[in-house]
């Protein structure tokens, strides 16, 4: 039910072309995963996700545990039926949110005690609880419960933290195997990805990757990046960790990132990405184009009749002008964010498609050279 095929490695870089077979369909990699934290990609219906070529979405264990609760989702037949999406879903373990949103948290060997950011009620989540919640959600891929370490953190603390995260991973694997064997489990083929931590310490990152690789999981992620370190530091950590990641398993860089980040990380051997940036930025009138980043609030677009991107075939660009989108944002109309989100997610999915085609044809370095800096720059197309 689950298999990762490594189809090709680019001749000039470490860029990998893969195919991930899952119980909910095939995922072509490299892939970007739109973020649907609370069982919805903000403003976008599942059928529209299909129209903009989404292959997989990400939802969040912490948020769905708090509201509406995993028991309700299980009674509905699992997350796929609950939100009417039949393609793959990856659920984050909730670890990042526990450490970033929750208040008064206390970390112990058994797990984490914390207060809900919604109503303050006391909650406990450990490896077993995270796996149980994700099993009830019946996602395609479950992420292991880990401690997301603040950056910077003292070396001694990070060393102790990754040891505990490794012990938690063993418990996640055992609990996942137990849950998948139960007769009433909705998805008996749920997969488990482990998460590499270690802050910005090379030796700790390497040690942790070596330790968790021994568990022979379905895939591996690099976590704890894009949390304040420089872009150069992030790339350096990927370069340090990648040689120790199993080559026959999918590799996932969590919470990253910009189009340029994705291109540069693919060059370093990463297969999967997620980030709220394209949808969040879109709701604030910032869109990505093949000529750079466009800020629709700028007055130069007030009478511009062109689509957001003349090279784009998304529903928004086929039907609406820059001037109309700018008007919607200025009028605080909800349709503004909806149309911009559609465009940005289509752009990210098209970027992934261009990357896959380039790797297949051994010309990824050309795509990298053309787009890596350009897509990080400000659009300078002016008005007509």
Buried (B, 14 or more C-beta within 10 A) or exposed (E): EBEBEBBBBBEEBBBBBBBBEBBBEEBBBBBBBBBBBBBBBBBBBBEBBEEBBBBBBBBBBBBBBBEBEBEEBBEBEBBBEBBEBEBBBBBBBBBBBBBEBBEEBEBEEEBBBBBBBEEEEEBEBBBBBBBBBBBBBBBBBBBBBBBBBBBEBEEEEBBEBBBBBBEBBBBBBEBBEBBBEEEEBBBBEBBBBBBBBBBBBEEBBBBBBEBBBEBEBBBBBBBBBBBEBEBEEBBBBBEBBBEBBBEEBBBBBBBBBBBBBBBBBBBBBBBBBBBBBBBBBBBBBBBBBBBBBBBBEBEBBEEBEBBBBEEBEBBBBEEBBBBBBBBBBEEEEEBBBBBBBBBBBBBBBBBBBBBBEBBEEBBBBEBBEBBBEBBBEEBEBEBE
